């Protein structure tokens, strides 16, 4: 999607749900940011080139992950320049008590390297407040993305603007591999044990390949067999994965396999767009462990991302509370990467009682999710997390 096509969308009424620009009120230190509603069916192609794009900010992923929510994408601009966007998900509370407007890992910047990125972030937040909290009376909830930058002040900006911090995921650490360094420096960065296993993997006669969408069935069989074998609980949006292979090429996930002779022993699905790529799903066979196929797979993925994408970081995701995953990912992140912590979700409303209502709704949701999780562990043979939860203080 070229800049010319992106800009032309702003003047085409067919792209907008309403033909009126929504501009955030001028505040000290902010440039006026205009907000446009965009049709969901057009959003993914428009946002594909944004540095801040991630799978949670695509309609193809979110429609499958949260089917009960309404998807409302918005573009932000200053003058005629598009500077960012946000996929906002809305839902009515029971009994007509209000509306939730949820913004996960957004608003996002089109160019994350801009020197004025923090003022622009403030301006985009202000535009969201104006549209959803002030105009519609909704409870606006923003979950900032964890970034591997020294000046990641998004949570601080939200707090200063009056957002109230809510809950966080049980294990909020995210593991980011640095893609801005060469092969030799990357290897030197690895944990000593990781380097040892990688050396052994290269002596195992493994091969690495990139596959197209037609091979998804092979990965699906591999993933389901591993999930059943290891008894890992799956709280993800795996059911929406297949539809993501029908996305525009720039957003389409990449599928990789490792083979021993002709047999697949490991595979992974990677979201490649934006300045931070993401590990989505992975799977291995029993034969993969002695072959160190997981080490070989991740090492080859890093090399492919470095050579074929604009990404600066590779997000390995979290651990779901499993110490083994923590050790593997920490060793791969090494000295050159970063382990960053997700900020809690932040809530804003135009009135105190609406803010209290929104916080209460999320508290009830968290209690229900925790109860469901405990029941599953009690009545199933699923693997149990063994990593200590971080203290809330």
Secondary structure as a PSIPRED ss2 file (coil, helix, strand):
# PSIPRED VFORMAT (PSIPRED V4.0)

   1 X C   1.000  0.000  0.000
   2 X C   1.000  0.000  0.000
   3 X H   0.000  1.000  0.000
   4 X H   0.000  1.000  0.000
   5 X H   0.000  1.000  0.000
   6 X H   0.000  1.000  0.000
   7 X H   0.000  1.000  0.000
   8 X H   0.000  1.000  0.000
   9 X H   0.000  1.000  0.000
  10 X C   1.000  0.000  0.000
  11 X C   1.000  0.000  0.000
  12 X C   1.000  0.000  0.000
  13 X H   0.000  1.000  0.000
  14 X H   0.000  1.000  0.000
  15 X H   0.000  1.000  0.000
  16 X C   1.000  0.000  0.000
  17 X C   1.000  0.000  0.000
  18 X C   1.000  0.000  0.000
  19 X C   1.000  0.000  0.000
  20 X C   1.000  0.000  0.000
  21 X C   1.000  0.000  0.000
  22 X E   0.000  0.000  1.000
  23 X E   0.000  0.000  1.000
  24 X C   1.000  0.000  0.000
  25 X C   1.000  0.000  0.000
  26 X C   1.000  0.000  0.000
  27 X C   1.000  0.000  0.000
  28 X C   1.000  0.000  0.000
  29 X C   1.000  0.000  0.000
  30 X C   1.000  0.000  0.000
  31 X C   1.000  0.000  0.000
  32 X C   1.000  0.000  0.000
  33 X C   1.000  0.000  0.000
  34 X E   0.000  0.000  1.000
  35 X E   0.000  0.000  1.000
  36 X E   0.000  0.000  1.000
  37 X E   0.000  0.000  1.000
  38 X E   0.000  0.000  1.000
  39 X C   1.000  0.000  0.000
  40 X H   0.000  1.000  0.000
  41 X H   0.000  1.000  0.000
  42 X H   0.000  1.000  0.000
  43 X H   0.000  1.000  0.000
  44 X H   0.000  1.000  0.000
  45 X H   0.000  1.000  0.000
  46 X H   0.000  1.000  0.000
  47 X H   0.000  1.000  0.000
  48 X C   1.000  0.000  0.000
  49 X C   1.000  0.000  0.000
  50 X C   1.000  0.000  0.000
  51 X C   1.000  0.000  0.000
  52 X C   1.000  0.000  0.000
  53 X C   1.000  0.000  0.000
  54 X C   1.000  0.000  0.000
  55 X H   0.000  1.000  0.000
  56 X H   0.000  1.000  0.000
  57 X H   0.000  1.000  0.000
  58 X C   1.000  0.000  0.000
  59 X H   0.000  1.000  0.000
  60 X H   0.000  1.000  0.000
  61 X H   0.000  1.000  0.000
  62 X H   0.000  1.000  0.000
  63 X H   0.000  1.000  0.000
  64 X H   0.000  1.000  0.000
  65 X H   0.000  1.000  0.000
  66 X C   1.000  0.000  0.000
  67 X C   1.000  0.000  0.000
  68 X C   1.000  0.000  0.000
  69 X C   1.000  0.000  0.000
  70 X E   0.000  0.000  1.000
  71 X E   0.000  0.000  1.000
  72 X E   0.000  0.000  1.000
  73 X E   0.000  0.000  1.000
  74 X E   0.000  0.000  1.000
  75 X E   0.000  0.000  1.000
  76 X E   0.000  0.000  1.000
  77 X E   0.000  0.000  1.000
  78 X E   0.000  0.000  1.000
  79 X C   1.000  0.000  0.000
  80 X C   1.000  0.000  0.000
  81 X E   0.000  0.000  1.000
  82 X E   0.000  0.000  1.000
  83 X E   0.000  0.000  1.000
  84 X E   0.000  0.000  1.000
  85 X E   0.000  0.000  1.000
  86 X E   0.000  0.000  1.000
  87 X E   0.000  0.000  1.000
  88 X E   0.000  0.000  1.000
  89 X E   0.000  0.000  1.000
  90 X E   0.000  0.000  1.000
  91 X E   0.000  0.000  1.000
  92 X E   0.000  0.000  1.000
  93 X C   1.000  0.000  0.000
  94 X H   0.000  1.000  0.000
  95 X H   0.000  1.000  0.000
  96 X H   0.000  1.000  0.000
  97 X C   1.000  0.000  0.000
  98 X C   1.000  0.000  0.000
  99 X E   0.000  0.000  1.000
 100 X E   0.000  0.000  1.000
 101 X E   0.000  0.000  1.000
 102 X E   0.000  0.000  1.000
 103 X E   0.000  0.000  1.000
 104 X E   0.000  0.000  1.000
 105 X C   1.000  0.000  0.000
 106 X C   1.000  0.000  0.000
 107 X C   1.000  0.000  0.000
 108 X E   0.000  0.000  1.000
 109 X E   0.000  0.000  1.000
 110 X C   1.000  0.000  0.000
 111 X C   1.000  0.000  0.000
 112 X C   1.000  0.000  0.000
 113 X C   1.000  0.000  0.000
 114 X C   1.000  0.000  0.000
 115 X C   1.000  0.000  0.000
 116 X C   1.000  0.000  0.000
 117 X H   0.000  1.000  0.000
 118 X H   0.000  1.000  0.000
 119 X H   0.000  1.000  0.000
 120 X H   0.000  1.000  0.000
 121 X H   0.000  1.000  0.000
 122 X H   0.000  1.000  0.000
 123 X H   0.000  1.000  0.000
 124 X H   0.000  1.000  0.000
 125 X H   0.000  1.000  0.000
 126 X H   0.000  1.000  0.000
 127 X H   0.000  1.000  0.000
 128 X H   0.000  1.000  0.000
 129 X H   0.000  1.000  0.000
 130 X H   0.000  1.000  0.000
 131 X H   0.000  1.000  0.000
 132 X H   0.000  1.000  0.000
 133 X H   0.000  1.000  0.000
 134 X H   0.000  1.000  0.000
 135 X H   0.000  1.000  0.000
 136 X C   1.000  0.000  0.000
 137 X C   1.000  0.000  0.000
 138 X C   1.000  0.000  0.000
 139 X E   0.000  0.000  1.000
 140 X E   0.000  0.000  1.000
 141 X E   0.000  0.000  1.000
 142 X E   0.000  0.000  1.000
 143 X E   0.000  0.000  1.000
 144 X C   1.000  0.000  0.000
 145 X C   1.000  0.000  0.000
 146 X C   1.000  0.000  0.000
 147 X C   1.000  0.000  0.000
 148 X C   1.000  0.000  0.000
 149 X C   1.000  0.000  0.000
 150 X C   1.000  0.000  0.000
 151 X C   1.000  0.000  0.000
 152 X C   1.000  0.000  0.000
 153 X C   1.000  0.000  0.000
 154 X H   0.000  1.000  0.000
 155 X H   0.000  1.000  0.000
 156 X H   0.000  1.000  0.000
 157 X H   0.000  1.000  0.000
 158 X H   0.000  1.000  0.000
 159 X H   0.000  1.000  0.000
 160 X H   0.000  1.000  0.000
 161 X C   1.000  0.000  0.000
 162 X C   1.000  0.000  0.000
 163 X C   1.000  0.000  0.000
 164 X E   0.000  0.000  1.000
 165 X E   0.000  0.000  1.000
 166 X C   1.000  0.000  0.000
 167 X C   1.000  0.000  0.000
 168 X C   1.000  0.000  0.000
 169 X C   1.000  0.000  0.000
 170 X C   1.000  0.000  0.000
 171 X C   1.000  0.000  0.000
 172 X C   1.000  0.000  0.000
 173 X E   0.000  0.000  1.000
 174 X E   0.000  0.000  1.000
 175 X E   0.000  0.000  1.000
 176 X E   0.000  0.000  1.000
 177 X E   0.000  0.000  1.000
 178 X E   0.000  0.000  1.000
 179 X C   1.000  0.000  0.000
 180 X C   1.000  0.000  0.000
 181 X C   1.000  0.000  0.000
 182 X C   1.000  0.000  0.000
 183 X H   0.000  1.000  0.000
 184 X H   0.000  1.000  0.000
 185 X H   0.000  1.000  0.000
 186 X H   0.000  1.000  0.000
 187 X H   0.000  1.000  0.000
 188 X H   0.000  1.000  0.000
 189 X H   0.000  1.000  0.000
 190 X C   1.000  0.000  0.000
 191 X C   1.000  0.000  0.000
 192 X H   0.000  1.000  0.000
 193 X H   0.000  1.000  0.000
 194 X H   0.000  1.000  0.000
 195 X H   0.000  1.000  0.000
 196 X H   0.000  1.000  0.000
 197 X H   0.000  1.000  0.000
 198 X H   0.000  1.000  0.000
 199 X H   0.000  1.000  0.000
 200 X H   0.000  1.000  0.000
 201 X H   0.000  1.000  0.000
 202 X H   0.000  1.000  0.000
 203 X C   1.000  0.000  0.000
 204 X C   1.000  0.000  0.000
 205 X C   1.000  0.000  0.000
 206 X E   0.000  0.000  1.000
 207 X E   0.000  0.000  1.000
 208 X E   0.000  0.000  1.000
 209 X E   0.000  0.000  1.000
 210 X E   0.000  0.000  1.000
 211 X E   0.000  0.000  1.000
 212 X C   1.000  0.000  0.000
 213 X H   0.000  1.000  0.000
 214 X H   0.000  1.000  0.000
 215 X H   0.000  1.000  0.000
 216 X H   0.000  1.000  0.000
 217 X H   0.000  1.000  0.000
 218 X H   0.000  1.000  0.000
 219 X H   0.000  1.000  0.000
 220 X H   0.000  1.000  0.000
 221 X H   0.000  1.000  0.000
 222 X H   0.000  1.000  0.000
 223 X H   0.000  1.000  0.000
 224 X H   0.000  1.000  0.000
 225 X H   0.000  1.000  0.000
 226 X H   0.000  1.000  0.000
 227 X H   0.000  1.000  0.000
 228 X H   0.000  1.000  0.000
 229 X H   0.000  1.000  0.000
 230 X H   0.000  1.000  0.000
 231 X C   1.000  0.000  0.000
 232 X C   1.000  0.000  0.000
 233 X C   1.000  0.000  0.000
 234 X C   1.000  0.000  0.000
 235 X C   1.000  0.000  0.000
 236 X C   1.000  0.000  0.000
 237 X C   1.000  0.000  0.000
 238 X H   0.000  1.000  0.000
 239 X H   0.000  1.000  0.000
 240 X H   0.000  1.000  0.000
 241 X H   0.000  1.000  0.000
 242 X H   0.000  1.000  0.000
 243 X H   0.000  1.000  0.000
 244 X H   0.000  1.000  0.000
 245 X C   1.000  0.000  0.000
 246 X C   1.000  0.000  0.000
 247 X C   1.000  0.000  0.000
 248 X C   1.000  0.000  0.000
 249 X C   1.000  0.000  0.000
 250 X C   1.000  0.000  0.000
 251 X C   1.000  0.000  0.000
 252 X C   1.000  0.000  0.000
 253 X C   1.000  0.000  0.000
 254 X E   0.000  0.000  1.000
 255 X E   0.000  0.000  1.000
 256 X E   0.000  0.000  1.000
 257 X E   0.000  0.000  1.000
 258 X E   0.000  0.000  1.000
 259 X E   0.000  0.000  1.000
 260 X E   0.000  0.000  1.000
 261 X C   1.000  0.000  0.000
 262 X C   1.000  0.000  0.000
 263 X E   0.000  0.000  1.000
 264 X E   0.000  0.000  1.000
 265 X E   0.000  0.000  1.000
 266 X E   0.000  0.000  1.000
 267 X E   0.000  0.000  1.000
 268 X E   0.000  0.000  1.000
 269 X E   0.000  0.000  1.000
 270 X E   0.000  0.000  1.000
 271 X E   0.000  0.000  1.000
 272 X C   1.000  0.000  0.000
 273 X C   1.000  0.000  0.000
 274 X C   1.000  0.000  0.000
 275 X C   1.000  0.000  0.000
 276 X E   0.000  0.000  1.000
 277 X E   0.000  0.000  1.000
 278 X E   0.000  0.000  1.000
 279 X E   0.000  0.000  1.000
 280 X E   0.000  0.000  1.000
 281 X E   0.000  0.000  1.000
 282 X E   0.000  0.000  1.000
 283 X E   0.000  0.000  1.000
 284 X E   0.000  0.000  1.000
 285 X C   1.000  0.000  0.000
 286 X C   1.000  0.000  0.000
 287 X H   0.000  1.000  0.000
 288 X H   0.000  1.000  0.000
 289 X H   0.000  1.000  0.000
 290 X H   0.000  1.000  0.000
 291 X H   0.000  1.000  0.000
 292 X C   1.000  0.000  0.000
 293 X H   0.000  1.000  0.000
 294 X H   0.000  1.000  0.000
 295 X H   0.000  1.000  0.000
 296 X H   0.000  1.000  0.000
 297 X H   0.000  1.000  0.000
 298 X H   0.000  1.000  0.000
 299 X H   0.000  1.000  0.000
 300 X H   0.000  1.000  0.000
 301 X H   0.000  1.000  0.000
 302 X H   0.000  1.000  0.000
 303 X H   0.000  1.000  0.000
 304 X H   0.000  1.000  0.000
 305 X H   0.000  1.000  0.000
 306 X H   0.000  1.000  0.000
 307 X H   0.000  1.000  0.000
 308 X H   0.000  1.000  0.000
 309 X C   1.000  0.000  0.000
 310 X C   1.000  0.000  0.000
 311 X C   1.000  0.000  0.000
 312 X C   1.000  0.000  0.000
 313 X E   0.000  0.000  1.000
 314 X E   0.000  0.000  1.000
 315 X E   0.000  0.000  1.000
 316 X C   1.000  0.000  0.000
 317 X C   1.000  0.000  0.000
 318 X C   1.000  0.000  0.000
 319 X C   1.000  0.000  0.000
 320 X C   1.000  0.000  0.000
 321 X C   1.000  0.000  0.000
 322 X C   1.000  0.000  0.000
 323 X H   0.000  1.000  0.000
 324 X H   0.000  1.000  0.000
 325 X H   0.000  1.000  0.000
 326 X H   0.000  1.000  0.000
 327 X H   0.000  1.000  0.000
 328 X H   0.000  1.000  0.000
 329 X H   0.000  1.000  0.000
 330 X H   0.000  1.000  0.000
 331 X H   0.000  1.000  0.000
 332 X H   0.000  1.000  0.000
 333 X H   0.000  1.000  0.000
 334 X C   1.000  0.000  0.000
 335 X C   1.000  0.000  0.000
 336 X C   1.000  0.000  0.000
 337 X C   1.000  0.000  0.000
 338 X E   0.000  0.000  1.000
 339 X E   0.000  0.000  1.000
 340 X E   0.000  0.000  1.000
 341 X E   0.000  0.000  1.000
 342 X C   1.000  0.000  0.000
 343 X C   1.000  0.000  0.000
 344 X C   1.000  0.000  0.000
 345 X C   1.000  0.000  0.000
 346 X E   0.000  0.000  1.000
 347 X E   0.000  0.000  1.000
 348 X E   0.000  0.000  1.000
 349 X C   1.000  0.000  0.000
 350 X C   1.000  0.000  0.000
 351 X C   1.000  0.000  0.000
 352 X H   0.000  1.000  0.000
 353 X H   0.000  1.000  0.000
 354 X H   0.000  1.000  0.000
 355 X H   0.000  1.000  0.000
 356 X H   0.000  1.000  0.000
 357 X H   0.000  1.000  0.000
 358 X H   0.000  1.000  0.000
 359 X H   0.000  1.000  0.000
 360 X H   0.000  1.000  0.000
 361 X H   0.000  1.000  0.000
 362 X H   0.000  1.000  0.000
 363 X H   0.000  1.000  0.000
 364 X H   0.000  1.000  0.000
 365 X H   0.000  1.000  0.000
 366 X H   0.000  1.000  0.000
 367 X H   0.000  1.000  0.000
 368 X H   0.000  1.000  0.000
 369 X H   0.000  1.000  0.000
 370 X H   0.000  1.000  0.000
 371 X H   0.000  1.000  0.000
 372 X H   0.000  1.000  0.000
 373 X H   0.000  1.000  0.000
 374 X H   0.000  1.000  0.000
 375 X H   0.000  1.000  0.000
 376 X H   0.000  1.000  0.000
 377 X H   0.000  1.000  0.000
 378 X H   0.000  1.000  0.000
 379 X H   0.000  1.000  0.000
 380 X C   1.000  0.000  0.000
 381 X C   1.000  0.000  0.000
 382 X C   1.000  0.000  0.000
 383 X C   1.000  0.000  0.000
 384 X C   1.000  0.000  0.000
 385 X C   1.000  0.000  0.000
 386 X C   1.000  0.000  0.000
 387 X C   1.000  0.000  0.000
 388 X C   1.000  0.000  0.000
 389 X C   1.000  0.000  0.000
 390 X C   1.000  0.000  0.000
 391 X C   1.000  0.000  0.000
 392 X C   1.000  0.000  0.000
 393 X C   1.000  0.000  0.000
